[in-house]
């Protein structure tokens, strides 16, 4: 599911006011976190995540694990915050521009 640049801009604007729903701790991205993220994406479609500390490579590994594990699209990453999007095919909540 690839999103266009205009859709990515729109999703970034929606995510600006969101608070992080998932906060990663010292253990980082685990299977339990992946299950919770899957539930959050099914319910909200657009989720903001605060990553645990570490260097840039470690944070990128966490993002890849979470995005690939939930089939989500990385909308934006700024420092320790990442925004993921996954369309709910049964009940879409966000109307994306074309």
N, CA, C and O atoms as CSV, one atom per row, in Angstrom:
chain,resi,resn,atom,element,x,y,z
A,1,UNK,N,N,0.856,-1.170,0.000
A,1,UNK,CA,C,0.000,0.000,0.000
A,1,UNK,C,C,0.901,1.231,0.000
A,1,UNK,O,O,1.381,1.643,1.056
A,2,UNK,N,N,1.127,1.802,-1.129
A,2,UNK,CA,C,1.949,3.008,-1.212
A,2,UNK,C,C,1.037,4.231,-1.197
A,2,UNK,O,O,-0.001,4.257,-1.859
A,3,UNK,N,N,1.439,5.235,-0.437
A,3,UNK,CA,C,0.653,6.463,-0.394
A,3,UNK,C,C,1.401,7.541,-1.167
A,3,UNK,O,O,2.631,7.576,-1.189
A,4,UNK,N,N,0.639,8.407,-1.791
A,4,UNK,CA,C,1.215,9.460,-2.621
A,4,UNK,C,C,1.785,10.575,-1.742
A,4,UNK,O,O,1.449,10.659,-0.560
A,5,UNK,N,N,2.637,11.424,-2.300
A,5,UNK,CA,C,3.184,12.544,-1.520
A,5,UNK,C,C,2.108,13.478,-0.957
A,5,UNK,O,O,2.252,13.981,0.158
A,6,UNK,N,N,1.039,13.713,-1.709
A,6,UNK,CA,C,-0.026,14.582,-1.197
A,6,UNK,C,C,-0.777,13.910,-0.039
A,6,UNK,O,O,-1.182,14.582,0.909
A,7,UNK,N,N,-0.959,12.602,-0.114
A,7,UNK,CA,C,-1.592,11.876,0.980
A,7,UNK,C,C,-0.685,11.875,2.212
A,7,UNK,O,O,-1.161,11.997,3.340
A,8,UNK,N,N,0.620,11.736,1.988
A,8,UNK,CA,C,1.583,11.766,3.099
A,8,UNK,C,C,1.546,13.133,3.794
A,8,UNK,O,O,1.581,13.201,5.022
A,9,UNK,N,N,1.477,14.214,3.021
A,9,UNK,CA,C,1.372,15.567,3.593
A,9,UNK,C,C,0.107,15.711,4.420
A,9,UNK,O,O,0.132,16.272,5.516
A,10,UNK,N,N,-1.002,15.202,3.891
A,10,UNK,CA,C,-2.278,15.264,4.591
A,10,UNK,C,C,-2.208,14.491,5.916
A,10,UNK,O,O,-2.673,14.982,6.945
A,11,UNK,N,N,-1.629,13.290,5.892
A,11,UNK,CA,C,-1.517,12.476,7.104
A,11,UNK,C,C,-0.589,13.128,8.122
A,11,UNK,O,O,-0.838,13.049,9.325
A,12,UNK,N,N,0.475,13.768,7.655
A,12,UNK,CA,C,1.371,14.480,8.577
A,12,UNK,C,C,0.632,15.613,9.272
A,12,UNK,O,O,0.836,15.858,10.461
A,13,UNK,N,N,-0.228,16.306,8.528
A,13,UNK,CA,C,-0.985,17.400,9.144
A,13,UNK,C,C,-1.963,16.869,10.188
A,13,UNK,O,O,-2.172,17.511,11.218
A,14,UNK,N,N,-2.564,15.711,9.939
A,14,UNK,CA,C,-3.473,15.106,10.925
A,14,UNK,C,C,-2.710,14.625,12.157
A,14,UNK,O,O,-3.218,14.708,13.276
A,15,UNK,N,N,-1.507,14.128,11.957
A,15,UNK,CA,C,-0.729,13.562,13.049
A,15,UNK,C,C,-0.108,14.627,13.943
A,15,UNK,O,O,0.322,14.322,15.055
A,16,UNK,N,N,-0.055,15.855,13.482
A,16,UNK,CA,C,0.612,16.919,14.234
A,16,UNK,C,C,0.059,17.052,15.651
A,16,UNK,O,O,0.833,17.209,16.596
A,17,UNK,N,N,-1.248,16.994,15.818
A,17,UNK,CA,C,-1.879,17.192,17.128
A,17,UNK,C,C,-2.021,15.908,17.942
A,17,UNK,O,O,-2.465,15.957,19.089
A,18,UNK,N,N,-1.656,14.765,17.376
A,18,UNK,CA,C,-1.802,13.496,18.087
A,18,UNK,C,C,-0.759,13.356,19.197
A,18,UNK,O,O,0.368,13.839,19.080
A,19,UNK,N,N,-1.159,12.694,20.259
A,19,UNK,CA,C,-0.236,12.303,21.316
A,19,UNK,C,C,0.236,10.879,21.005
A,19,UNK,O,O,-0.506,10.106,20.399
A,20,UNK,N,N,1.460,10.521,21.413
A,20,UNK,CA,C,1.924,9.144,21.175
A,20,UNK,C,C,1.015,8.121,21.861
A,20,UNK,O,O,0.715,8.237,23.050
A,21,UNK,N,N,0.587,7.124,21.095
A,21,UNK,CA,C,-0.284,6.064,21.610
A,21,UNK,C,C,0.565,4.925,22.158
A,21,UNK,O,O,0.195,4.289,23.146
A,22,UNK,N,N,1.695,4.667,21.523
A,22,UNK,CA,C,2.605,3.605,21.920
A,22,UNK,C,C,3.910,4.242,22.392
A,22,UNK,O,O,4.505,5.057,21.687
A,23,UNK,N,N,4.344,3.864,23.587
A,23,UNK,CA,C,5.615,4.335,24.132
A,23,UNK,C,C,6.514,3.128,24.336
A,23,UNK,O,O,6.182,2.228,25.108
A,24,UNK,N,N,7.648,3.103,23.652
A,24,UNK,CA,C,8.570,1.980,23.791
A,24,UNK,C,C,9.489,2.202,24.978
A,24,UNK,O,O,9.984,3.308,25.193
A,25,UNK,N,N,9.716,1.140,25.752
A,25,UNK,CA,C,10.576,1.224,26.928
A,25,UNK,C,C,11.972,0.729,26.637
A,25,UNK,O,O,12.430,0.759,25.495
A,26,UNK,N,N,12.645,0.273,27.677
A,26,UNK,CA,C,14.032,-0.176,27.549
A,26,UNK,C,C,14.183,-1.395,26.649
A,26,UNK,O,O,15.214,-1.558,25.998
A,27,UNK,N,N,13.172,-2.248,26.607
A,27,UNK,CA,C,13.265,-3.454,25.784
A,27,UNK,C,C,13.050,-3.166,24.308
A,27,UNK,O,O,13.322,-4.023,23.468
A,28,UNK,N,N,12.569,-1.980,23.979
A,28,UNK,CA,C,12.368,-1.612,22.581
A,28,UNK,C,C,11.141,-2.268,21.984
A,28,UNK,O,O,10.145,-2.493,22.671
A,29,UNK,N,N,11.222,-2.571,20.709
A,29,UNK,CA,C,10.095,-3.164,19.976
A,29,UNK,C,C,10.091,-4.670,20.196
A,29,UNK,O,O,11.030,-5.364,19.806
A,30,UNK,N,N,9.028,-5.170,20.824
A,30,UNK,CA,C,8.880,-6.604,21.087
A,30,UNK,C,C,7.608,-7.099,20.411
A,30,UNK,O,O,6.856,-6.317,19.830
A,31,UNK,N,N,7.376,-8.399,20.494
A,31,UNK,CA,C,6.168,-8.977,19.902
A,31,UNK,C,C,4.909,-8.465,20.596
A,31,UNK,O,O,3.877,-8.279,19.950
A,32,UNK,N,N,4.987,-8.236,21.918
A,32,UNK,CA,C,3.832,-7.708,22.652
A,32,UNK,C,C,3.495,-6.291,22.173
A,32,UNK,O,O,2.324,-5.943,22.024
A,33,UNK,N,N,4.509,-5.495,21.940
A,33,UNK,CA,C,4.299,-4.136,21.425
A,33,UNK,C,C,3.699,-4.200,20.024
A,33,UNK,O,O,2.836,-3.397,19.671
A,34,UNK,N,N,4.164,-5.158,19.236
A,34,UNK,CA,C,3.649,-5.328,17.880
A,34,UNK,C,C,2.153,-5.648,17.895
A,34,UNK,O,O,1.408,-5.139,17.058
A,35,UNK,N,N,1.704,-6.485,18.834
A,35,UNK,CA,C,0.279,-6.812,18.949
A,35,UNK,C,C,-0.543,-5.584,19.328
A,35,UNK,O,O,-1.615,-5.351,18.771
A,36,UNK,N,N,-0.033,-4.801,20.279
A,36,UNK,CA,C,-0.742,-3.582,20.695
A,36,UNK,C,C,-0.801,-2.573,19.558
A,36,UNK,O,O,-1.824,-1.919,19.355
A,37,UNK,N,N,0.283,-2.446,18.824
A,37,UNK,CA,C,0.315,-1.526,17.680
A,37,UNK,C,C,-0.670,-1.972,16.609
A,37,UNK,O,O,-1.333,-1.141,15.987
A,38,UNK,N,N,-0.769,-3.278,16.391
A,38,UNK,CA,C,-1.724,-3.802,15.414
A,38,UNK,C,C,-3.151,-3.434,15.803
A,38,UNK,O,O,-3.947,-3.043,14.950
A,39,UNK,N,N,-3.479,-3.558,17.089
A,39,UNK,CA,C,-4.809,-3.173,17.569
A,39,UNK,C,C,-5.036,-1.664,17.407
A,39,UNK,O,O,-6.106,-1.233,16.978
A,40,UNK,N,N,-4.026,-0.875,17.752
A,40,UNK,CA,C,-4.152,0.585,17.648
A,40,UNK,C,C,-4.332,1.022,16.193
A,40,UNK,O,O,-5.130,1.916,15.909
A,41,UNK,N,N,-3.600,0.400,15.276
A,41,UNK,CA,C,-3.743,0.745,13.858
A,41,UNK,C,C,-5.107,0.333,13.327
A,41,UNK,O,O,-5.693,1.042,12.509
A,42,UNK,N,N,-5.618,-0.803,13.782
A,42,UNK,CA,C,-6.948,-1.236,13.348
A,42,UNK,C,C,-8.018,-0.256,13.811
A,42,UNK,O,O,-9.000,-0.017,13.108
A,43,UNK,N,N,-7.822,0.302,14.987
A,43,UNK,CA,C,-8.814,1.207,15.550
A,43,UNK,C,C,-8.654,2.645,15.052
A,43,UNK,O,O,-9.644,3.291,14.710
A,44,UNK,N,N,-7.415,3.153,15.008
A,44,UNK,CA,C,-7.174,4.564,14.693
A,44,UNK,C,C,-6.703,4.833,13.268
A,44,UNK,O,O,-6.939,5.925,12.750
A,45,UNK,N,N,-6.055,3.888,12.628
A,45,UNK,CA,C,-5.432,4.001,11.308
A,45,UNK,C,C,-4.147,4.837,11.323
A,45,UNK,O,O,-3.188,4.489,10.634
A,46,UNK,N,N,-4.108,5.903,12.074
A,46,UNK,CA,C,-2.938,6.777,12.143
A,46,UNK,C,C,-2.458,6.805,13.590
A,46,UNK,O,O,-3.194,7.229,14.481
A,47,UNK,N,N,-1.215,6.352,13.829
A,47,UNK,CA,C,-0.716,6.193,15.183
A,47,UNK,C,C,0.656,6.844,15.311
A,47,UNK,O,O,1.517,6.697,14.444
A,48,UNK,N,N,0.837,7.567,16.414
A,48,UNK,CA,C,2.124,8.173,16.729
A,48,UNK,C,C,2.792,7.327,17.804
A,48,UNK,O,O,2.158,6.934,18.783
A,49,UNK,N,N,4.091,7.050,17.608
A,49,UNK,CA,C,4.845,6.176,18.504
A,49,UNK,C,C,6.089,6.914,18.983
A,49,UNK,O,O,6.790,7.550,18.196
A,50,UNK,N,N,6.353,6.819,20.281
A,50,UNK,CA,C,7.593,7.371,20.830
A,50,UNK,C,C,8.560,6.217,21.031
A,50,UNK,O,O,8.284,5.292,21.794
A,51,UNK,N,N,9.690,6.274,20.346
A,51,UNK,CA,C,10.671,5.201,20.376
A,51,UNK,C,C,11.549,5.308,21.611
A,51,UNK,O,O,11.689,6.380,22.200
A,52,UNK,N,N,12.144,4.172,21.996
A,52,UNK,CA,C,13.074,4.177,23.120
A,52,UNK,C,C,14.378,4.817,22.675
A,52,UNK,O,O,14.606,5.027,21.483
A,53,UNK,N,N,15.224,5.120,23.637
A,53,UNK,CA,C,16.507,5.761,23.334
A,53,UNK,C,C,17.373,4.874,22.473
A,53,UNK,O,O,16.982,3.772,22.088
A,54,UNK,N,N,18.523,5.361,22.187
A,54,UNK,CA,C,19.443,4.605,21.354
A,54,UNK,C,C,19.899,5.463,20.192
A,54,UNK,O,O,19.447,6.593,20.011
A,55,UNK,N,N,20.796,4.907,19.417
A,55,UNK,CA,C,21.300,5.670,18.283
A,55,UNK,C,C,20.337,5.582,17.104
A,55,UNK,O,O,19.318,4.894,17.164
A,56,UNK,N,N,20.674,6.276,16.056
A,56,UNK,CA,C,19.794,6.376,14.887
A,56,UNK,C,C,19.555,5.011,14.233
A,56,UNK,O,O,18.440,4.719,13.802
A,57,UNK,N,N,20.587,4.185,14.158
A,57,UNK,CA,C,20.437,2.859,13.545
A,57,UNK,C,C,19.497,1.969,14.346
A,57,UNK,O,O,18.692,1.232,13.777
A,58,UNK,N,N,19.604,2.041,15.678
A,58,UNK,CA,C,18.729,1.246,16.539
A,58,UNK,C,C,17.274,1.687,16.388
A,58,UNK,O,O,16.372,0.851,16.327
A,59,UNK,N,N,17.046,2.997,16.328
A,59,UNK,CA,C,15.675,3.501,16.135
A,59,UNK,C,C,15.131,3.065,14.775
A,59,UNK,O,O,13.957,2.711,14.664
A,60,UNK,N,N,15.973,3.089,13.739
A,60,UNK,CA,C,15.525,2.667,12.408
A,60,UNK,C,C,15.160,1.186,12.406
A,60,UNK,O,O,14.200,0.791,11.744
A,61,UNK,N,N,15.908,0.363,13.133
A,61,UNK,CA,C,15.575,-1.065,13.248
A,61,UNK,C,C,14.215,-1.246,13.921
A,61,UNK,O,O,13.422,-2.089,13.504
A,62,UNK,N,N,13.947,-0.453,14.963
A,62,UNK,CA,C,12.658,-0.525,15.650
A,62,UNK,C,C,11.531,-0.129,14.702
A,62,UNK,O,O,10.492,-0.788,14.669
A,63,UNK,N,N,11.725,0.939,13.935
A,63,UNK,CA,C,10.705,1.396,12.988
A,63,UNK,C,C,10.441,0.323,11.942
A,63,UNK,O,O,9.287,0.014,11.645
A,64,UNK,N,N,11.507,-0.248,11.383
A,64,UNK,CA,C,11.345,-1.291,10.365
A,64,UNK,C,C,10.606,-2.495,10.928
A,64,UNK,O,O,9.736,-3.054,10.260
A,65,UNK,N,N,10.944,-2.904,12.161
A,65,UNK,CA,C,10.284,-4.041,12.797
A,65,UNK,C,C,8.791,-3.768,12.967
A,65,UNK,O,O,7.963,-4.627,12.664
A,66,UNK,N,N,8.448,-2.572,13.451
A,66,UNK,CA,C,7.040,-2.233,13.695
A,66,UNK,C,C,6.269,-2.069,12.387
A,66,UNK,O,O,5.148,-2.563,12.269
A,67,UNK,N,N,6.850,-1.386,11.411
A,67,UNK,CA,C,6.156,-1.153,10.144
A,67,UNK,C,C,5.973,-2.452,9.364
A,67,UNK,O,O,4.888,-2.708,8.842
A,68,UNK,N,N,7.009,-3.268,9.279
A,68,UNK,CA,C,6.909,-4.531,8.545
A,68,UNK,C,C,6.012,-5.529,9.263
A,68,UNK,O,O,5.286,-6.285,8.617
A,69,UNK,N,N,6.055,-5.539,10.589
A,69,UNK,CA,C,5.254,-6.480,11.366
A,69,UNK,C,C,3.762,-6.195,11.316
A,69,UNK,O,O,2.950,-7.094,11.530
A,70,UNK,N,N,3.394,-4.940,11.034
A,70,UNK,CA,C,1.978,-4.574,10.989
A,70,UNK,C,C,1.509,-4.180,9.592
A,70,UNK,O,O,0.352,-3.800,9.413
A,71,UNK,N,N,2.390,-4.266,8.608
A,71,UNK,CA,C,2.082,-3.852,7.228
A,71,UNK,C,C,1.648,-2.390,7.168
A,71,UNK,O,O,0.742,-2.029,6.417
A,72,UNK,N,N,2.302,-1.561,7.966
A,72,UNK,CA,C,1.957,-0.138,8.023
A,72,UNK,C,C,2.943,0.669,7.190
A,72,UNK,O,O,4.037,0.207,6.869
A,73,UNK,N,N,2.535,1.869,6.852
A,73,UNK,CA,C,3.339,2.801,6.066
A,73,UNK,C,C,3.928,3.852,7.005
A,73,UNK,O,O,3.211,4.436,7.817
A,74,UNK,N,N,5.225,4.090,6.892
A,74,UNK,CA,C,5.890,5.119,7.684
A,74,UNK,C,C,5.556,6.475,7.061
A,74,UNK,O,O,5.971,6.766,5.939
A,75,UNK,N,N,4.809,7.300,7.790
A,75,UNK,CA,C,4.392,8.604,7.288
A,75,UNK,C,C,5.439,9.662,7.587
A,75,UNK,O,O,5.755,10.495,6.738
A,76,UNK,N,N,5.982,9.623,8.820
A,76,UNK,CA,C,6.911,10.666,9.235
A,76,UNK,C,C,7.749,10.171,10.397
A,76,UNK,O,O,7.279,9.408,11.241
A,77,UNK,N,N,9.011,10.620,10.430
A,77,UNK,CA,C,9.879,10.333,11.560
A,77,UNK,C,C,10.652,11.590,11.899
A,77,UNK,O,O,11.345,12.159,11.056
A,78,UNK,N,N,10.523,12.015,13.144
A,78,UNK,CA,C,11.283,13.157,13.636
A,78,UNK,C,C,11.882,12.758,14.975
A,78,UNK,O,O,11.155,12.593,15.954
A,79,UNK,N,N,13.180,12.605,15.027
A,79,UNK,CA,C,13.852,12.225,16.263
A,79,UNK,C,C,13.361,10.893,16.787
A,79,UNK,O,O,13.495,9.868,16.118
A,80,UNK,N,N,12.794,10.903,17.979
A,80,UNK,CA,C,12.312,9.677,18.628
A,80,UNK,C,C,10.825,9.427,18.376
A,80,UNK,O,O,10.246,8.512,18.961
A,81,UNK,N,N,10.215,10.216,17.527
A,81,UNK,CA,C,8.781,10.078,17.246
A,81,UNK,C,C,8.596,9.592,15.805
A,81,UNK,O,O,9.223,10.109,14.880
A,82,UNK,N,N,7.733,8.600,15.630
A,82,UNK,CA,C,7.410,8.099,14.295
A,82,UNK,C,C,5.886,7.999,14.174
A,82,UNK,O,O,5.193,7.690,15.143
A,83,UNK,N,N,5.382,8.266,12.973
A,83,UNK,CA,C,3.944,8.176,12.692
A,83,UNK,C,C,3.747,7.074,11.654
A,83,UNK,O,O,4.361,7.094,10.588
A,84,UNK,N,N,2.875,6.106,11.984
A,84,UNK,CA,C,2.562,5.008,11.071
A,84,UNK,C,C,1.099,5.071,10.671
A,84,UNK,O,O,0.243,5.500,11.445
A,85,UNK,N,N,0.825,4.631,9.437
A,85,UNK,CA,C,-0.540,4.613,8.909
A,85,UNK,C,C,-0.812,3.259,8.278
A,85,UNK,O,O,0.024,2.707,7.563
A,86,UNK,N,N,-2.003,2.734,8.558
A,86,UNK,CA,C,-2.479,1.523,7.886
A,86,UNK,C,C,-3.981,1.656,7.704
A,86,UNK,O,O,-4.714,1.819,8.679
A,87,UNK,N,N,-4.439,1.588,6.479
A,87,UNK,CA,C,-5.860,1.699,6.159
A,87,UNK,C,C,-6.623,0.517,6.718
A,87,UNK,O,O,-6.211,-0.630,6.549
A,88,UNK,N,N,-7.738,0.792,7.385
A,88,UNK,CA,C,-8.650,-0.240,7.846
A,88,UNK,C,C,-9.602,-0.525,6.683
A,88,UNK,O,O,-10.481,0.284,6.388
A,89,UNK,N,N,-9.429,-1.662,6.030
A,89,UNK,CA,C,-10.204,-1.983,4.825
A,89,UNK,C,C,-11.683,-2.178,5.122
A,89,UNK,O,O,-12.525,-1.877,4.275
A,90,UNK,N,N,-12.018,-2.679,6.317
A,90,UNK,CA,C,-13.423,-2.934,6.657
A,90,UNK,C,C,-14.173,-1.647,6.976
A,90,UNK,O,O,-15.272,-1.424,6.468
A,91,UNK,N,N,-13.582,-0.800,7.815
A,91,UNK,CA,C,-14.223,0.454,8.235
A,91,UNK,C,C,-13.222,1.600,8.165
A,91,UNK,O,O,-12.673,1.984,9.198
A,92,UNK,N,N,-12.965,2.161,6.978
A,92,UNK,CA,C,-12.005,3.267,6.886
A,92,UNK,C,C,-12.486,4.478,7.689
A,92,UNK,O,O,-13.655,4.856,7.622
A,93,UNK,N,N,-11.575,5.072,8.438
A,93,UNK,CA,C,-11.926,6.224,9.273
A,93,UNK,C,C,-11.412,7.535,8.682
A,93,UNK,O,O,-12.008,8.589,8.903
A,94,UNK,N,N,-10.319,7.477,7.937
A,94,UNK,CA,C,-9.721,8.669,7.348
A,94,UNK,C,C,-9.944,8.662,5.846
A,94,UNK,O,O,-9.681,7.668,5.169
A,95,UNK,N,N,-10.427,9.774,5.340
A,95,UNK,CA,C,-10.612,9.922,3.897
A,95,UNK,C,C,-9.366,10.582,3.329
A,95,UNK,O,O,-9.095,11.755,3.590
A,96,UNK,N,N,-8.613,9.819,2.553
A,96,UNK,CA,C,-7.380,10.349,1.960
A,96,UNK,C,C,-7.686,11.097,0.667
A,96,UNK,O,O,-8.550,10.681,-0.106
A,97,UNK,N,N,-6.974,12.206,0.432
A,97,UNK,CA,C,-7.139,12.890,-0.863
A,97,UNK,C,C,-6.544,12.048,-1.969
A,97,UNK,O,O,-5.686,11.202,-1.717
A,98,UNK,N,N,-6.985,12.268,-3.172
A,98,UNK,CA,C,-6.491,11.501,-4.320
A,98,UNK,C,C,-5.163,11.979,-4.716
A,98,UNK,O,O,-4.577,11.459,-5.666
